Amino acid sequence: MSYQSRMLGYDVVIIGAGASGLFCALTAARRGLSVAVFDHNAQTGKKLKVTGGGRCNFGNTHVGPENFLCANPHFCVSALSRFGTLTFKEFLEQNGLSSVEQDHGQLFCREGAVSVAELLDRLCRQAGVHFYMDVRIKNIERTEEFRVTYPGGTVPGRNLVVAAGGLAWPQVGSSCFGYGVAETFGMELVEPRPALTPLNFGPGWQMSTLSGIAVPARVSFGSASFEDALLFTHKGLSGPSILQISNYWQPGKPISINLVPNVSPEEVINKARTTKSQVKTILSRLFPARLAASVVPPEMGAKPVAQLRKEEAAWLVKRLTAWEVTPKELAGYKKAEVTAGGVDTKAISSKTMESLAAPNLYFIGEVMDVTGQLGGYNLHWAWASAFAAGQSFKLPG
Ligand SMILES: Cc1cc2nc3c(=O)[nH]c(=O)nc-3n(C[C@H](O)[C@H](O)[C@H](O)COP(=O)(O)OP(=O)(O)OC[C@H]3O[C@@H](n4cnc5c(N)ncnc54)[C@H](O)[C@@H]3O)c2cc1C
């Protein structure tokens, strides 16, 4: 089949053997289509293997369009509605892997991310998918069909799927290749930027000594608001709540942090007014010692709560519940879990992922301008968009 397919061309040629490329290849091959997958990495699913800290947060018990950022907010509705929240969980179970649900509905694979990647690789090979790994693509052109040229030859394909991902985590082979293909075929880009990333505050970051401290917090920017752990770092802030807000933050503007999302500071202050406690004493009950000492200036920390003037108490409440800080910048692609922006969806069919500008050309996964929140949504999008495309290719003849 290898020789014949190469001569006659494949039904589907996919660029990228990551989460979306593998799932699309499997979906199409199981429908009887001949499929080739190219990747410049030597192994398939390299990024997939490090997801969820090696545990693969492959989905979420609640997935809706509101969990995604896209210049065209309704774009992902169709693909999501045809790939249920538990479809991938069931797929894993049918193939001998199991899952566990954790906070915020996050679904992880019990056997780990490597098992998920290996499963997809094995099933693709069993279904007859041909892999062209460790390959540098020299050129993609289109005559009647697509022709992918690499140092070993030229591979023709009736349909071309760009599943080359975004720029996040270049250490596992991320590249701008997919954006280049899109532009070659007349597609527009929404400017890519790092997302789900820590926030840096520049050289004057006054909290650098708190590096390593984590607290629960509610972090807000505009109408976006997330309650989860916040981590102080040498360069700024990180942790799930900060990664979430990084998707929404706009440079030059402050984020607002509630450091006591589960406590009423007014109540704490009023109770302490009847005691001899100092401000720093009540703070040390709320926070780790190093953080408690940094939340307010030393003069206020030393003041007995009973002696706080009304304005001082109001300032303290605001400091605890609406601390405003302005990040200098997003931490960058090396630390980002995903790339926001990408191939503009206005020229892509939301049902099939096919380009409206170039028939038989498809975009799936992170390369497109669809960015999920933290919690399994990006992998869910990889599966859902891959499935939409994989189901839609016309059968030959
Ligand atoms: C550290 C980390 C942890 C993450 N954890 C989670 C998680 O737990 N849950 C979640 O939902 N999301 C997670 N994500 C995000 C998720 O991994 C991605 O959104 C998802 O992998 C995107 O799938 P994709 O197929 O679009 O791209 P990828 O999985 O990145 O695959 C793209 C493929 O294209 C190949 N490629 C790129 N350029 C070329 C080229 N020039 N030639 C040939 N091949 C090329 C790459 O080598 C790669 O194999 C995480 C991301 C990171 C970095």
Ligand as a Chemical Component Dictionary entry (heavy atoms), coordinates in Angstrom:
data_LIG
# 
_chem_comp.id                   LIG 
_chem_comp.type                 NON-POLYMER 
_chem_comp.pdbx_formal_charge   0 
_chem_comp.three_letter_code    LIG 
# 
loop_
_chem_comp_atom.comp_id 
_chem_comp_atom.atom_id 
_chem_comp_atom.alt_atom_id 
_chem_comp_atom.type_symbol 
_chem_comp_atom.charge 
_chem_comp_atom.model_Cartn_x 
_chem_comp_atom.model_Cartn_y 
_chem_comp_atom.model_Cartn_z 
_chem_comp_atom.pdbx_ordinal 
LIG C1  C1  C 0 3.516  21.893 28.959 1  
LIG C2  C2  C 0 2.133  21.858 28.380 2  
LIG C3  C3  C 0 1.107  21.230 29.057 3  
LIG C4  C4  C 0 -0.182 21.211 28.511 4  
LIG N1  N1  N 0 -1.149 20.553 29.201 5  
LIG C5  C5  C 0 -2.408 20.541 28.691 6  
LIG C6  C6  C 0 -3.436 19.809 29.368 7  
LIG O1  O1  O 0 -3.196 19.096 30.356 8  
LIG N2  N2  N 0 -4.696 19.885 28.852 9  
LIG C7  C7  C 0 -4.980 20.598 27.704 10 
LIG O2  O2  O 0 -6.136 20.635 27.298 11 
LIG N3  N3  N 0 -4.008 21.234 27.022 12 
LIG C8  C8  C 0 -2.731 21.211 27.484 13 
LIG N4  N4  N 0 -1.745 21.843 26.776 14 
LIG C9  C9  C 0 -2.073 22.411 25.449 15 
LIG C10 C10 C 0 -2.167 21.262 24.408 16 
LIG O3  O3  O 0 -1.046 20.420 24.528 17 
LIG C11 C11 C 0 -2.235 21.797 22.995 18 
LIG O4  O4  O 0 -3.259 22.756 22.879 19 
LIG C12 C12 C 0 -2.482 20.653 21.992 20 
LIG O5  O5  O 0 -1.395 19.749 22.031 21 
LIG C13 C13 C 0 -2.660 21.208 20.609 22 
LIG O6  O6  O 0 -2.739 20.107 19.717 23 
LIG P1  P1  P 0 -2.299 20.330 18.196 24 
LIG O7  O7  O 0 -2.414 19.020 17.536 25 
LIG O8  O8  O 0 -2.998 21.481 17.618 26 
LIG O9  O9  O 0 -0.759 20.769 18.293 27 
LIG P2  P2  P 0 0.492  19.931 18.834 28 
LIG O10 O10 O 0 0.062  18.886 19.782 29 
LIG O11 O11 O 0 1.459  20.968 19.268 30 
LIG O12 O12 O 0 1.035  19.195 17.533 31 
LIG C14 C14 C 0 1.585  19.919 16.454 32 
LIG C15 C15 C 0 2.551  19.003 15.731 33 
LIG O13 O13 O 0 3.013  19.648 14.535 34 
LIG C16 C16 C 0 4.378  19.401 14.397 35 
LIG N5  N5  N 0 5.026  20.442 13.605 36 
LIG C17 C17 C 0 5.198  21.734 13.925 37 
LIG N6  N6  N 0 5.889  22.342 12.967 38 
LIG C18 C18 C 0 6.151  21.414 12.004 39 
LIG C19 C19 C 0 6.871  21.438 10.776 40 
LIG N7  N7  N 0 7.479  22.547 10.328 41 
LIG N8  N8  N 0 6.960  20.304 10.056 42 
LIG C20 C20 C 0 6.389  19.149 10.505 43 
LIG N9  N9  N 0 5.724  19.073 11.677 44 
LIG C21 C21 C 0 5.610  20.188 12.410 45 
LIG C22 C22 C 0 4.906  19.384 15.832 46 
LIG O14 O14 O 0 6.145  18.701 15.923 47 
LIG C23 C23 C 0 3.773  18.681 16.570 48 
LIG O15 O15 O 0 3.982  17.298 16.652 49 
LIG C24 C24 C 0 -0.446 21.865 27.272 50 
LIG C25 C25 C 0 0.593  22.485 26.599 51 
LIG C26 C26 C 0 1.872  22.486 27.128 52 
LIG C27 C27 C 0 2.975  23.152 26.366 53 
# 
loop_
_chem_comp_bond.comp_id 
_chem_comp_bond.atom_id_1 
_chem_comp_bond.atom_id_2 
_chem_comp_bond.value_order 
_chem_comp_bond.pdbx_ordinal 
LIG C1  C2  SING 1  
LIG C2  C3  SING 2  
LIG C2  C26 DOUB 3  
LIG C3  C4  DOUB 4  
LIG C4  N1  SING 5  
LIG C4  C24 SING 6  
LIG N1  C5  DOUB 7  
LIG C5  C6  SING 8  
LIG C5  C8  SING 9  
LIG C6  O1  DOUB 10 
LIG C6  N2  SING 11 
LIG N2  C7  SING 12 
LIG C7  O2  DOUB 13 
LIG C7  N3  SING 14 
LIG N3  C8  DOUB 15 
LIG C8  N4  SING 16 
LIG N4  C9  SING 17 
LIG N4  C24 SING 18 
LIG C9  C10 SING 19 
LIG C10 O3  SING 20 
LIG C10 C11 SING 21 
LIG C11 O4  SING 22 
LIG C11 C12 SING 23 
LIG C12 O5  SING 24 
LIG C12 C13 SING 25 
LIG C13 O6  SING 26 
LIG O6  P1  SING 27 
LIG P1  O7  DOUB 28 
LIG P1  O8  SING 29 
LIG P1  O9  SING 30 
LIG O9  P2  SING 31 
LIG P2  O10 DOUB 32 
LIG P2  O11 SING 33 
LIG P2  O12 SING 34 
LIG O12 C14 SING 35 
LIG C14 C15 SING 36 
LIG C15 O13 SING 37 
LIG C15 C23 SING 38 
LIG O13 C16 SING 39 
LIG C16 N5  SING 40 
LIG C16 C22 SING 41 
LIG N5  C17 SING 42 
LIG N5  C21 SING 43 
LIG C17 N6  DOUB 44 
LIG N6  C18 SING 45 
LIG C18 C19 SING 46 
LIG C18 C21 DOUB 47 
LIG C19 N7  SING 48 
LIG C19 N8  DOUB 49 
LIG N8  C20 SING 50 
LIG C20 N9  DOUB 51 
LIG N9  C21 SING 52 
LIG C22 O14 SING 53 
LIG C22 C23 SING 54 
LIG C23 O15 SING 55 
LIG C24 C25 DOUB 56 
LIG C25 C26 SING 57 
LIG C26 C27 SING 58 
# 
